[in-house]
Amino acid sequence: MTNTQTSTTAPSGPAERTSTVHVVLVPGFWLGAWAWDRVLPGLRAAGLEPHALTLPGLEAPDADRSQVTFDDHVRAVLDVVAGLDGDVVLVGHSGGGMVVQHVLDRAVDRVRRVVYVDSGPLSAGRAIDPSATGVDHPLPSWDELAAQGSSMEGMDDELRAEIARRAVPHPARVASAEADPRDPRRLSVPATIICTSIPSGAVQGMFGSGVIPAEVPDMTDVTYVDLPTGHWPMLSRPDDLAAAIAAAALG
């Protein structure tokens, strides 16, 4: 049975812990570690140790993405996790959700919680964008993104310009990769789903009906958090996102 809760309350200050809590931040498509810059201060203020990542092929527009695979992205995050001493919380935004899902699958004993930001763990055999071909999967237009369900709420012209300026084409082989989690123990690791584009009640219904093909109905400990804004809360509501992640990581 899936245990669901809804909360938007973050801890008021650092919690007393006997070990460091590391928060590994994986951005969505087209983004690098820079996307989390506005979130990092809030996480550090909560007593957490954040690690924002730029995945292979997304270092720069001219990076070689021709051979980059989804497994390369998963291994890059696993390498970071392997070097950490203490508790690990994985955070995946948008397309980064499928990455952290598979990192959890391969390192289930190292992860205390996984957080999905406007995202979720896909069902086996599903891909984020099976139509992606070639080498580059470029950032779509704002109209195309909105049509795909990526809300622009909270994104003023300045923030949109920042994404457009800094976005890097995503490796197409990553975008079209199919989910293939193997270790059933992942389903028992506590998860938090931060709902920013669609209210949590609607998201739960979409997971339950299969409208969103995700393995959430099989997970045993899921907390839903409503953070009303658009698809990029790390830009539109960074302090509130930091508080929501901190509450999940320290809960």
N, C-alpha and C positions, 0 to 999 in steps of 0.2 A: 504494500500500500504506500502511495506517495504521501509524505507528510508535508503539507504546504502551510506557510505562514506569510504574512505581509507586514513589512516594517520599513520605515524610512528614518529611523532614529539611529544616529551614530554615537559612539562613546564620546564623552566630554573631554577626555584626556587620555594619556598613555596608561595602559593597563599593566599591572604587576605580573611579570612572567619570568620564568626561570630560564628561558631560552629565547633566542632571537626569532622573530617571525618574519620570514622573507616573503615578499609579495612579488611574484614574477609576472610582469605586465606584457602581454602579447597583443599588438595592435591588429586591427582589421586590414583588409585589402588596401593597397596603395600607400599605406602609412609606415612610418618608422618610429623609433623610440621617441622622437620629438613630439609625437601626438600626446604623450603622457606628461609633458613638461609641467602643465598647470595643475596636475593631480599630485605630483610628487611631494610638494610641501605639506599638504594635508596628511598624507600617509606618514611622513616622517614625524609630524607633530603628534600623531597618534601612537608613536613608539614603534612603528614598523620600519623594515628595511626594504625599500622598493628597488626593483631591477627592471628597467624598461628596455625592451629588446628591439633591434632592427633585424629582421629575418633575412636570410640569404637571397640575393637578387634585388633587394630593395634599398641597397646602400646609396644608390645614385641613379639618375635616369640612364646613364650609359653603362651600368653594371651588366655583366654577362648573365643573362637569365636563361640561356638556351638549354642548359642541362639541369637547371634547378628543379627539384621534385618536392612533392609534399613531404616525403621522408626526410629530406634535407632540412625542412623547417622544423619538423618534430625533433630531429637529432640536435639541432641548434639549441632548442629550449632544454632538452635533456642534458646537454653539456653544462648549461648554466646550473640546473638543479643539482647535478652531481657535485658541483663545487661549493655548495652551500651547506653550512653547519647550523642546523636548527630546523624549526618548523617551516614548511613550504605551503604557500597558498598560490594557486595558479589563477590568473585573471585573463580571460580572452574576450576581446571585443569583436563583434561581427564575425568575419571570416576567421579571426584568430580563435574563435570558440572551438572549431573543429581541430585546430592544432593542439590546444590544451586538453581537449578530450582524449587525444591519442598520447599525449605526454602522460596524462593520468593513467592511461591504459598500460603504459610500459613502466611506470614508476609508481604504482599505486601505494606502495609502502612508504613513500617519501612525501606524499601529499596529504595535508590535513583537511583542505577544502578547495573546491574549484568554484570560481565565480565567472558567470557568463554575462557579459554586458551587451544588451540588445542582441542576444545570440542564444545558442543552445547546442547540445551535442547531437549530431545527425544520426539517423538510423543507418545501420550497415548497408553499404551499396549505394548510398545517396551522395551526390556531389553538390557543392555550392553553385557551380556554374558549369554543367556538363557540356555546354556549347563552346567553351573557351578552347581555342586552337592556336597553333603556331607557337611563338615565343612570348609575345607580350599580350597582357590583358589590361588595356588602358582604363583609366578612370572614365566612366560614362559621363554624359552631360547631366546637369542637375535634374532636368525633366525625366531623363531615363532612370536616374536613381530614385526619384520620387515614385515613378511608375512601378518600380521593383519593391517598393515598401520602405525605402530609406527616407524617413521624414526629415524635412529641412527645418523643423521647428527649432527655434533658438539660435539659428545660424544667420547672423547678419551678413552684410556684404563683405565686411572685413574678414570674418571667419571663413566664408566661402572662398575668398581670394587666397587665404593662407593655404587651404587644402589644395586648391587648384595649382598654386605655385610650388608646393612641396611634394605633391603626390608623385609617386613613381609607378610605372606600369607593373602590375603583379605578374609573376611567372604564370603563364597559361597552364603549364602542367600541374601547378599547385591548385589553381582554380577549378580544374576539371577532375581532380583526384576524387576517388570514392572513399567514403568512410569505411574503415575496416578494424574496429576495435575487437579485441580478443579476450581480455581478462574480465570475467564477470564480476570480480571484486570491485571494479570501478563503480558499479552501480550502487554500492553501499557507502561510498565516500560522500560526505555532506556537500551539497551544492547550493549555491545562491544564484538566482536568475534575476538580474536587474533589468526591469522592463522600462524602456525609455520611449520607444515609438508607439507602442500599443499597451494599454492597461493590462495589468497582470491577470485579471479575470478572463479577459478575452484570449490572452496568450495561453492560459491553462486549457481553455476550451479548444484552441487550435492544436495544441499538443495532443490532447485526449482524442480528438477526432481524426488526427492524422493529416489535417490541413498543413501543418508544419511537420514534416517527417523527422521526428526526433525520438531518442530513446528515453526521454524524460518520464513517460508513464511507467517505465520499469525501474526507475530509481527510487530508493527507499527514504531519502532524507533531502527534501528540496524546499528551500525558502524562497519566496518571491518578494521582491522589493520594487515598489513603484517609484520611479524618478521621472516624472513627466517632462519630456523635452524631445529633441530629435534623435537622430541616429548617432550623433557624435557628442555624447555628454561630456567627454573629456575636454571638449572645447566650449560647449554651450553652458554647462553647469559643473565645472571642474571641482569646486569645493564640495558640492553636494555628492558628487560621484566619489570623491576621496572618503567622505564620511560613510557612505554606503559600503564601500570596499572595506574600510576599517572595521565597521560593525560586523561584517561577515568574517573577516580575518581573526578578530579578537573574540568572537562569540563562542 
